[in-house]
Amino acid sequence: MTEYQIATGVLEAIVRGSLQGDNRVRFHSPLPLVKGRAVTVEVQDAECKVQVQVDARYGEHLPSLADEIRQQVSAALGRMTGLRVTSVDVIYAGVFAE
């Protein structure tokens, strides 16, 4: 069996791409001088844990939206990397108007 490594930046790009075009969410952008990341992916063996910080469109049902985000992220990472996604933590950091 061939082993390979995938750069964390690539995994983060897959997560970002999985939610691209969904106008109900935006990746949270912290203040310019504050360190923080909107997407983090931790990999151990063939499993990964994901955390996304997003802003949601005002009026969205947040629990349902979080479920959809989890499904989209898990499907994209699994399909493109073969990794098993054990958790996708969705953190709502803000809201925005339509």
N, C-alpha and C positions, 0 to 999 in steps of 0.2 A: 504494500500500500504506500502510495506517495504522500508525503506530508507537505503541507504548504502553510504559509502565514499570510494573513491579509492585514494590511496596515490599518490602524485605527481610523485614520482619515478616510479611507475607502468605506469602511463600515458606517461611519457617520454620514458620508455622502449618500449611501444607500438609504439610510433612514430619512434624510432630508428629501431625497427624490421620491420616496414612498408617499409623502404628504404634499408634494408639489402639486399645485393646481387645486387643492382643496381650499376654497375661499372662506371656510369657516374658522380656519386656524392660521396663525403666523408664528414662526419661531420667535421666541422672546429675545430681544436685544437689550442686554444690560447697559447701564450708563457707560460711556466711553472709558472711564478710568477704573471701572470695577471689573475685576477678573470674574469670569463666569462663562459657561458654555451652555448653549441651548440644547446640545445633543452630546451625551456621553454613552460609550459602549464599552463594557468590560467583558473580556473573553477569557474563559478558563476551559481548557480541553476543547470539546466540541460544543460548548454551551455559551450563551452570552446573555447579559443583562443590559437593558437599555433604559436610559432616562431621557425624557424630552421635556423641555420647558417651553410652553407655548402661551400665546395670547389667544383667547377665543372671541369670536364675534358675539357681540351683545345679544342676548336673547336665546342663545343655544342651550339645549339641555346638556349640561356638562357630563353627567354620568354616561349618557348614550354616546356622546362625542368621544369620550375617553375610550370606550369599548371599541369604537370604530378605528381610532388611532392605533390601539393595541393590535387589532387584526391586520391593519395595513402594514404596520412596521414588521410584525412577525412574519407575515407572508412574504414580504420583499426580502428580508434578510435570509429566511429559510430557502427561498427559491434561488437566490443569487449566490449563496455561500455554502449551503448545506448545514449551517449551524442550527442548533436547536435553541430557540429563544425561550428562556425560562421566565423572564419578566420584562414588562414594559411599563415603567412608572411614568405616568403623565402628571406633570406639575403645571397647574394654571398659574401664570405669573401676572396676568392682566387681561383686560378686555379691550375691544376696539369697536367703534361704531361701524355700521354697514357702509 
